[in-house]
Amino acid sequence: MIRDYAPWWAKLAAKLVLARLPVPYRVWRRLGVFVHGAMLDVEFARRTFSEHFGRVRSWLPPSFSVLELGPGDSLATAVIAAEQGASSTWLVDASPDAGLDLAHYRALLGGTPWAAEGGTMLDVLARVNARYETAGLGSLRQVPEGSVDFVFSQAVLEHVRRDEFDRTVDELFRLQAPGGVASHHVDLQDHLAYSLNSLRFPARVWESALFRSSGFYTNRLRDSEILRSFEKAGYRVVDVDRDRWPALPLSRRRLHADFRHFTDEELRVRRMDILLCKAP
């Protein structure tokens, strides 16, 4: 596709314009623009849950509660978690973008005890004791304290607004059950050309309402800052698996001064998997 070959600045400019058009998100999703993850692909959804669940399975009781931060376009996690023994599931996002038509989930629901005729995916959620909440930080605050055994997210934390990041982590810690565990996959690349182009901009530009609402925003936090936020909230960092570029993908001189104090080693981190626990 043309967008695969467009330079990062052209993609940024295009999204700044397209995001201003009065087009419903479902239309953008159908066109492959502003897509919120790949969880509508059932195999991807199963693989994603399996990877996070596999890291924490031995820590969890036979019946456990789950919270997925940022389910995006799909509510599949609720069914997949129930199949694995979850007693309840929270799906918390910042906007109501998940597909509700059962046709999206036919391959997922086939053969399960929850594949009743009629209704929408919200009816299925009720059957598996799951809730879908879409007020972001406000929704996290609705989750009872200490009620969730297992928290996970897939390429979501980098999209949490920078000025809400610490409060989001604090809420995740609050709702996490004592002895509970969390698994997060974080993508630290820019979401334009999978480099560090987002680090070219001063905060006043990047954190402006215009940029934050145009479908390419990430908070630009580096791995040490993310881990520090979790530790400050009270989490113990159990393990961090980092995927690094072999060399900086962008010359230091092209970075804004706010980011030049980071070492090459830290700037080379493009993805990370974090395993956390809350003391019993």
Secondary structure, DSSP 8 states (H G I E B T S, - for coil): -GGGTS-HHHHHHHHHHHTTS---HHHHHHHTSS---STTSHHHHHHHHHHHHHHHGGGS-SSEEEEEE--TT--HHHHHHHHTTEEEEEEE-SS--S---GGGGHHHHTTSTT--SSS-HHHHHHHTTEEEE-STHHHHTTS-TT-EEEEEEES-GGGS-GGGHHHHHHHHHHHEEEEEEEEEEEE-S-TTTSSSGGGGS-HHHHTSHHHHTTT-------HHHHHHHHHHHT-EEEEEEEEE-SS-SS-GGGS-GGGTTS-HHHHTEEEEEEEEE---
